[in-house]
Amino acid sequence: MHNNVNGSSVDVEQELALNAIRQVLKSKTSYDVLPVSFRLIVLDTSLLVKKALNVLLQNSIVSAPLWDATTSRFAGLLTSDDFINVIQYCFSNPDKFDLVEKLQLNRLRDIERAIGAKPLETTSIHPSSSLYEACTVMLRSKSRRVPLIDKDEETHREIVVSVLTQYRLLKFIALNCRETHFLKKPISELNIISNSTVRSCSMTTPVIDVIQLLSEGNISSVPIVNENGVLVNVYEAVDVLGLIKGGIYNDLSLSVGEALMRRSDDFEGVYTCTENEKLSTLLDTIRKSSVHRFFVVNESGQLVGVLSLGDLLRYILVGSKKE
């Protein structure tokens, strides 16, 4: 009986904490999340794709808003997914390599149509929208980030203010909502771990196979496991950028292990947790570190599931999937 009382008490505290966090998200705007000073890189759609890649790599960023100078409008968000599309197109059409070398950003839609990929992300919100709305838009569009677009009052021209990410939102929650300390239920009880459809690879898997996994699953990473299913590393969509840095779209017979040798030194590492971990602990990790996902492992280090930042955001906004 005592355990039941404790269990119901934790349930009540968890629900009260979630409601309090949701109220904070509804009362704050995207402006509240932005740092006092920041740099924003916006790319013109007439820029060559290979030059856009160099800009991303030189500035250590993985996405950038696009601007159409002919219409003076926001034209979408360039992400690692777009470069993955180009790689797949090159792999399927090796005779079109010269065409890809001269490809401009405004022609990426042609590549997407050719391989049946989803179009550029064009979802955006106004920066004065609530953080709750920002979260809702990201979850509905299945995007990991959303551009903030304002309008000049005099010219009515669009202005790209910044890009809001799931990580920045969760870090804001971790830093500003004391109620996160009351999120004490084990994540195994929250029904938020993806474990039935986890795609993994080994160090000897060809990179092109992993790239296809990233594309087919609309995922940002593929965990790397050994012959015993123990998690040893991760291949991320952003690793693709470094792989094609020299324009080597045709060097895709590399194994994952060989490709990781080209990974930049600023790789944040692999973050793991167990099913007994509490949401409060995970948010504390997000507060301290640049985390993009948690791989759920058992006591032997074997991979049992993945917990994305989107999974965490969805739970904070709407609760468990079964609800």
C-alpha positions, 0 to 999 in steps of 0.5 A, a space after each residue: 500500500 505504501 508503494 502505491 501511495 508513493 507511486 501515485 504521489 510521483 504521478 501527481 507531481 509529474 503531471 503538475 510539473 508538466 502543466 507548469 512547464 506548458 504554461 511557461 512555454 505558452 507565456 514566453 515567445 521565441 525572442 525569450 530563447 534567443 541569446 543577446 548576441 548571435 550570428 545568423 548565416 543566410 544563403 542566397 538560392 543562386 549559390 552553388 550547392 558545393 559552395 553552400 556546403 563549404 559555408 556550413 563547414 567553415 562556420 561549423 553549422 548544420 543548417 541555414 535559411 535560404 533567401 530568394 533575392 528575386 522575390 525578397 522572400 524566405 525560401 526554405 531551410 537548407 539541412 544535411 537532408 538536402 546533401 543526402 538527397 544530392 548524394 543519393 542522386 549522384 549514386 543513382 546517376 553517376 553520369 550526372 556528376 558534372 551537372 551536380 558540380 554546377 548545381 545551384 540551391 534553387 535547383 535542389 527541388 529538381 533533385 528531390 523530384 528525381 529521387 522522390 524525396 520530400 521537398 525543402 523545409 519551408 515551415 516558419 513562425 513569427 518570432 513573437 509566437 509562443 514557445 508552445 506554438 513553436 514546439 507544436 509546429 516542429 512536432 506537426 511538421 516533424 522538423 528538428 528546427 523552425 526558422 523565425 520570420 518577421 516582416 519589415 513594417 515599412 517595406 513589408 519585406 520578410 526578415 529572417 531573424 533566427 532558427 529555433 531548434 528542439 535542442 535550444 527549446 529543451 535547454 531553455 526548459 532545463 534552465 528556466 523551469 524548476 519544475 523539471 526536478 519533479 519529473 521523477 518517473 522512469 522513462 520506461 513508464 512514459 512510453 516515449 522510447 523508440 525501440 521497435 524500429 531502431 535502425 543500426 549498422 556496424 563499422 563495416 557497413 558501406 556509407 551509402 547503405 547508412 545514408 539510405 537508412 537516414 533518408 528512408 527513416 527520416 532520422 538524423 543518426 544511425 547507431 553503430 553496434 558490434 556483433 553483440 549488439 553493444 553500442 560503440 558509436 553513431 553515424 550522424 547525418 551531419 557526418 555526411 557533410 564532412 564526407 563530401 567536403 572535397 566533392 567526393 560524391 562518388 567515394 561512397 564505398 567507404 565503410 562507416 569505420 573509414 568514414 568516421 576517420 574524417 569526422 571533425 574533432 568537435 564531435 560532441 560524443 554519444 549520449 546514453 541512458 538506461 530505461 530507469 533514467 528519469 526525465 529530470 536527469 536527461 534534462 539536466 544533461 541537456 542543460 550541461 551538454 550539447 545533446 541531440 539524442 539519447 541512445 537507450 542501453 541495458 546494463 551490458 551496453 546493448 542498444 535497446 532503443 532511441 530517445 530523440 529530442 522530438 520524443 522528449 518535446 512531444 511528451 512535455 507538450 502532450 504526455 505519453 503516446 498512449 494518452 
